[in-house]
């Protein structure tokens, strides 16, 4: 590959990273907390590409360029530029949302919080708690502070046979390690959730029965819901 081509590809790669960061498409690949690192990476790639192009322009030697041109295969140069295609696709084509049924397993990863008590719940009669955190609190038992408590949880509906779950896709670092966090729904309002299409985003209020277990690999816990309200899908469906 010619040096000029390498420099252009380096510059375009930096631009593509910058574009997916600005447009928000990056949330399909990595967690939102990594946004500053994406901007930093894009800046480094763009600066390196531009500085290399400027350096080559200043050091351009027509005789050496002609000699290099004579030893290159013309078709090989054309094929090299095909490497631009995936970069262009990355900028202009947003990947589809992750399919929850395609994810391995049915559990969100456990964190270090399973080894220590959680902080007190937010104030209010039915505090809002992210679905992954609900699972983590159930995992620690009474120390989680939600046994028998009325709480509010947001997620999307997911049906299997005669069961309805509240689910959410959790990205720990990037899309490659995505896991599915889910709760079985029961209680007086479960029929409302059952009547909604799959992947409908809802806000539910319910009580977490005491004595449940969650290991991160099996035993999906249950929440007894008394209210199910459809809501618009959030801008970042993989967020907390």
Secondary structure, 3 states (H helix, E strand, C coil): CCHHHHHHHHHHHHHHHHHHHHHCHHHHCECHHHHHHHHHHHHHHHHHHHHHHHHHHHCCCHHHHHHHHHCCCHHHHHHHCCHHHHHHHHHHCCCCCCCHHHCCCCCCCCCHHHHCCCCCCCCCCCCECCHHHHHHHHHCHHHHCCECCEEEEEEEEEEECCEEEEEEEECCCEHHHCEEEEEEEECCCHHHHHCCCCCCEEEEEEEECCCCCCCCCCCCCEEEEEEEEECCCCCCCCCC
